[in-house]
Amino acid sequence: MSELPIKIKKTPHSRLSEIDFDHLTFGEQFSDHMLEVRYSEGSWRDPLILPYGQIPMYPAVSTLHYGQAVFEGMKAYQYKEDKVSIFRLDNHYDRFRRSCERVCIPEVAEDVFKEGMKALVEIDRQWVPKEKYKSLYIRPIVFASDQTLGLRASKNYRFYIICSPVGNYYSEGIKPIRLTTMPKYVRAVLGGVGDVKVPGNYAASLQPTTKAQQLGYTQVLWLDAIEHRYVEEVGSMNIFFVIGDVLVTPPLNGSILPGITRKTVLELAVKKGMTVQERPVTMQEVADFHRQGTLKEVFGAGTAAVISPVGVIHHDNYQITIGSDEMGPVARWFYDNITGIQHGEVEDPDSWCTLL
Ligand SMILES: Cc1ncc(COP(=O)(O)O)c(C=O)c1O
């Protein structure tokens, strides 16, 4: 257990019995407790685990106006021998810290983040779904809490961690999803904030994503902001192409979010002996490889969706269909191995899982 002095105020009324674990949606139900830590006068103070509930704030709180906030998305899983695993905690903390730095949020101390999260998940461990392919989604969030309309970095912040038992991210389950590019819009530009996890990125994606969905697609396939030719990523996933027997994904060029699942896929692929290329991929290439018959699979990778096959890509005046109506063998191999490691069924030689 943690060395950190975390105060704990447990709920007298657990809501666990109200949850239908057989029919979980994504991110709509929340576990009994949350972590709260406040920053003032230059330090993070008084970590507290308390019942999940409303948080008091004034309408002038600066994060509501200027969006100085950062979040993460990670998961805890039911592990063998009745343990619970948190996947790649170190990598998520590193990205969180980098995101905070980009928007002038003081670093949330490593032990506040990690020990606070472990203590919270421990208290709510009954909320980790027992069934494989379900999990407890963990959402750390930090935001500016000064009351001011002045545009400046806040002096006060609040850090929370909340948890949500989840099932599949897409309504398609693990059936192939449909992507379209949206020529009028971009997600991120070099030098901007596309490579960190700040809320504004997602707000800006809502209108194009809604339009894509009205056209019958699941998500937008984002292209580069300048030439609008290079594939970047999907709304909440990085993208992979299986071209012949080579695994190809766009490089981390500064406008793509460096996904932890992306990193996991690349590391597993190298171990498996696959040829891996992190290189720019144009839409023209995707269409050409498809026409030549060498585009074997396309899949997305992200914490929420795990591995998600892509069945259709629409761009400009063409639409390509990839594979059958099922996950392809390469995507399946990653899906089985990643979920296997997360649930303790496949060896975890690099200690990606933090066990509770
Ligand atoms: C824009 C974007 N790209 C990619 C990802 C995948 O990242 P990860 O695998 O760390 O969840 C996410 C999810 O966090 C995302 O929001």
The ligand as an SDF file (V2000), in Angstrom:
LIG
                    3D

 16 16  0  0  0  0  0  0  0  0999 V2000
   -6.4360   11.1120  -30.4990 C   0  0  0  0  0  0  0  0  0  0  0  0
   -6.0490    9.7970  -29.9400 C   0  0  0  0  0  0  0  0  0  0  0  0
   -5.2080    9.0070  -30.6460 N   0  0  0  0  0  0  0  0  0  0  0  0
   -4.8110    7.8160  -30.1910 C   0  0  0  0  0  0  0  0  0  0  0  0
   -5.2520    7.3360  -28.9680 C   0  0  0  0  0  0  0  0  0  0  0  0
   -4.7650    6.0280  -28.4610 C   0  0  0  0  0  0  0  0  0  0  0  0
   -3.9290    6.1960  -27.3500 O   0  0  0  0  0  0  0  0  0  0  0  0
   -3.8110    5.1020  -26.2320 P   0  0  0  0  0  0  0  0  0  0  0  0
   -3.4170    3.8420  -26.9140 O   0  0  0  0  0  0  0  0  0  0  0  0
   -2.7640    5.5920  -25.3190 O   0  0  0  0  0  0  0  0  0  0  0  0
   -5.1290    4.9870  -25.5930 O   0  0  0  0  0  0  0  0  0  0  0  0
   -6.1390    8.1060  -28.2070 C   0  0  0  0  0  0  0  0  0  0  0  0
   -6.6210    7.6420  -26.9220 C   0  0  0  0  0  0  0  0  0  0  0  0
   -6.1130    8.0510  -25.9060 O   0  0  0  0  0  0  0  0  0  0  0  0
   -6.5350    9.3720  -28.6960 C   0  0  0  0  0  0  0  0  0  0  0  0
   -7.3740   10.1380  -27.9880 O   0  0  0  0  0  0  0  0  0  0  0  0
  1  2  1  0
  2  3  1  0
  2 15  2  0
  3  4  2  0
  4  5  1  0
  5  6  1  0
  5 12  2  0
  6  7  1  0
  7  8  1  0
  8  9  2  0
  8 10  1  0
  8 11  1  0
 12 13  1  0
 12 15  1  0
 13 14  2  0
 15 16  1  0
M  END
$$$$
